[in-house]
């Protein structure tokens, strides 16, 4: 089993190396930070495998892109516009980020490493997840239920605490 290093670094420091690996046809493994892609990607526990992006992304792809402010983001494609731009959203979010251009796309996720096992994005398990989770009304319902359960647990702790 591979050990994960606990050192902090900036992705910008490895940007040139990552691009070199991707442009040579290789895969680049990244341990994303943040909670925007929960429940799919768990910070410090899961990794993503990136490859050079195709000429055009498809709905539900997960690209690594760079915002105009220089920030690196790993979110899902929600829609592809007629102009060829993308609307993105994290799996744990509702705020849409519109007009991401293809020139901002650095890489695309082709697999996840979860509990030491590789799960490819073309697997039935992953496709079922994306099919269900990308339905926004269903996602909103899950978030509301989760929020209600959290409030009930908090109330019970205060009452019995």
Helices and strands as residue ranges (DSSP letters): G 11-14, H 15-23, E 28-30, E 47-51, E 62-66, E 72-80, E 86-89, E 97-100, G 102-104, E 105-114, E 117-120, H 124-133, H 136-160
